[in-house]
Amino acid sequence: MKTERKLSDANLEVMKAIWQKGGEVTINDIFDAVNAGRRKKVIRATIQVQMRRLEAYGWLKHRVQEREFIYTALREEEEAKRGILDGIRDRVFGGSTTELVKCLFENSAVSAEELRRIQEILDKERGS
């Protein structure tokens, strides 16, 4: 039975590597991707355990091909982002999207290009 769980930071790192690779991946694919550029390497067994947990949590599925597990993401990256952001909005900002956005603007440097893109999104949402 699969239990839906939110992603820990380590799980999110693995899922990002899977989404970046796209399609089907092996444990070795993700082991290499996660360790690329790292000084302190993650051991293969840790990646294997994370991927099994992600499958148990309903984020991945696998099939066996010539004794190797081939994994596929069951959820899109956007779904994970929405879930994380919804959690932050609810826990930190009392469910207020306005307060979350206000905090983002007040506490980070927003470039003119980002402002233009944000305005385009607002215009599109408004139906202009």
C-alpha positions in Angstrom: 0.0 0.0 0.0 1.4 3.4 -1.0 1.4 6.2 1.5 1.5 9.7 0.2 4.3 11.7 1.9 5.8 15.1 1.4 9.4 15.1 0.1 12.3 15.6 2.4 15.2 17.6 1.2 17.1 14.4 0.3 14.1 12.9 -1.5 13.6 16.2 -3.4 17.2 16.1 -4.5 16.7 12.5 -5.9 13.4 13.5 -7.6 15.0 16.6 -9.2 17.7 14.3 -10.7 15.0 12.0 -12.0 13.0 14.8 -13.5 16.1 16.3 -15.1 17.0 12.9 -16.7 13.4 12.5 -17.8 11.8 9.2 -18.7 13.3 6.0 -17.2 16.3 5.9 -14.9 18.4 3.5 -12.9 19.8 3.8 -9.5 23.2 4.3 -11.1 21.9 7.2 -13.2 20.6 8.9 -10.1 23.7 8.0 -8.1 25.9 9.7 -10.7 23.6 12.7 -11.0 23.3 13.3 -7.3 27.1 13.0 -6.8 28.1 15.2 -9.8 29.9 18.2 -8.3 29.7 17.0 -4.7 32.7 17.0 -2.5 31.1 14.6 0.0 29.6 11.8 -2.0 26.4 10.0 -1.2 26.8 6.2 -1.3 24.9 4.1 -3.7 23.0 2.2 -1.0 21.6 5.5 0.3 20.3 6.4 -3.2 18.8 2.9 -3.4 17.0 3.3 -0.1 15.7 6.7 -1.0 14.4 5.4 -4.3 12.6 2.5 -2.6 11.1 4.9 -0.1 10.0 7.2 -2.9 8.3 4.3 -4.5 6.6 3.3 -1.3 5.4 7.0 -0.9 3.9 7.0 -4.4 6.5 9.2 -6.1 8.1 6.5 -8.3 7.4 3.1 -9.8 9.8 0.5 -11.2 10.0 -2.4 -13.5 12.7 -5.0 -13.8 14.8 -5.4 -16.9 17.6 -7.9 -16.9 17.8 -7.9 -13.1 18.0 -4.1 -13.0 15.3 -1.8 -11.6 14.2 0.9 -14.0 12.4 3.7 -12.3 9.9 6.2 -13.6 8.4 9.3 -11.8 4.7 9.1 -11.1 4.4 12.7 -10.2 5.5 15.9 -12.1 7.9 18.4 -10.7 5.3 21.1 -10.8 3.2 19.0 -8.4 6.1 18.8 -5.9 6.7 22.5 -6.2 3.0 23.3 -5.6 3.0 21.0 -2.5 6.1 22.6 -1.0 4.9 26.1 -1.7 1.4 25.3 -0.3 3.0 24.0 2.8 5.1 27.1 3.3 2.1 29.3 2.6 -0.1 27.5 5.1 2.5 27.0 7.9 4.4 30.3 7.7 1.9 32.7 6.2 -1.4 31.4 7.7 -2.6 30.4 4.3 -2.2 33.9 2.8 -0.8 34.0 -0.7 -0.6 37.8 -0.5 1.7 37.6 2.6 3.9 35.0 0.9 4.3 37.1 -2.2 4.9 40.3 -0.1 7.6 38.5 1.8 9.3 37.4 -1.5 9.3 41.0 -2.8 10.5 42.5 0.4 13.3 40.0 1.1 14.9 39.5 -2.3 16.2 41.5 -5.2 13.7 41.2 -8.1 15.2 42.2 -11.4 13.4 44.3 -14.1 13.2 41.2 -16.2 11.6 39.2 -13.4 9.1 42.0 -12.8 8.2 42.0 -16.5 7.6 38.2 -16.4 5.6 38.5 -13.2 3.4 41.2 -14.8 2.9 38.9 -17.8 1.7 36.2 -15.5 -0.6 38.6 -13.6 -2.1 39.9 -16.9 -2.6 36.3 -18.1 -4.3 35.3 -14.8 -6.5 38.4 -15.0 -7.5 37.6 -18.6 -6.1 40.8 -20.0 
